[in-house]
Amino acid sequence: MTIFSNTTKRLLAAIIGYLLVLPAQAAVLPEDRSDIMYHGYEGGGLSVDGPSVLVRKGFKDKVSVWANYYVDTITSASIDVVATASEYTEERKEKSIGVDYLRGKTFMGMSYTNSEESDYSAHSARFGISQDFFGDLTTLGISYARGADTVRRNGDANFEAETDRQTYRVDLSQVITKNLIISMNYEGVTDEGFLNNPYRQVRYLDPNEARGYGYESEIYPRTRTSSAQAIRGMYYLPYRAALKLEFRNYSDTWGIDAYNGEIAYTHPIEDVGLVVELKYRYYKQTAADFYSDLFPRSNAQNFLARDKELAGFQTQTIGAGISYEFETNWLPGFKRGSVNLFVDYIDFQYDNFRDVTATGFAPGTEPLYSFDSVVTRAFVSLFY
């Protein structure tokens, strides 16, 4: 009975995002490869894990086709769940296929993704095109994605709602010097339809309740438009290591403003074939206009939300990863392989979402909620 919050969706997308992105340079097709990965997320009473498999194959240096199969096994006893319901377990399966085409300095890619769980179906299609300019020092890319989702509610055969999503993206990368690359991108997203969770509830003051408050269903606007701008830089250090910097800004029509900054360092240990990565990320956002941890009364306003991901909060992430590349002479048909492990530790601190499971407090004075989580990616890649 889950529909992932926006933050959880971003985390899960990041787990396999490396599989599906367009290459940084438009004039080169991705390498032929197969990936087998275990992904995991653990934090805040939510546990998500499962396998992911990617296969990519090129033909005549012009076309590359790929397919990805991705499974989540979800067990949730998050604070949102235990406050008004009981722990649950379910499974989500996602299948993606795509084709990339290279013609001269022009790169085009198309993909389709289907995701299914017991109460949510999602379908999306994407098209992107990028072009090299000015002696291959500049790459400009644009892409468009369209999604159609169906929302259901377990235990209620009469409930079904639709959501329509459109995403527009522009990417520009520029080689500044032989050691420095800068990229900028803009992403706009429009959502229309049923945009909230059919299970989640808000709380409001009610003196007739023994605990001092009652619950009622959330009500969201039926449209949302967001925009995000990011600038990223990668500087190659003299000893073959690399330093990465990122700043991103986000805003939407629900009143949320957010930004994040990230710094990462990649260091090869060539004698043993290892690459080590370290990163730190800080994220902060304001609350939605119609969010409140505790409303003064029932139906206090037209729109009501108590989703903690629409609250004001900040996160800090510390991540580390290690990759080992090996020869594959013992595997006929393969050029090389790699074993990779990445782990992120994320600390969440909420500004105006309170822990209702704490006892002995008057409504609205409970401790502010916080939790930490761990995101794990372990995968093997074989190149052929």
Secondary structure by P-SEA (a helix, b strand, c coil): cccccaaaaaaaaaaccccccccccccccccccccccccccccccccccbbbbbbbbbcccccccbbbbbbbbccccccccccccccccbbbbbbbbbbbbbcccbbbbbbbbbbbcccbbbbbbbbbbbbbcccccbbbbbbbbbbbbbbbbcccccbbbbbbbbbbbbbbbbbccccbbbbbbbbbbbbcccccccccbbbbbbcccccccbbbbbbbbcbbbbbbbbbbbbbbccccbbbbbbbbbbbccccccbbbbbbbbbbbccccbbbbbbbbbbbbbbbcccccccccccccccccccccccccbbbbbbbbbbbbbbbccccccccccbbbbbbbbbbbbbccccccccccccccccccccccbbbbbbbccccc
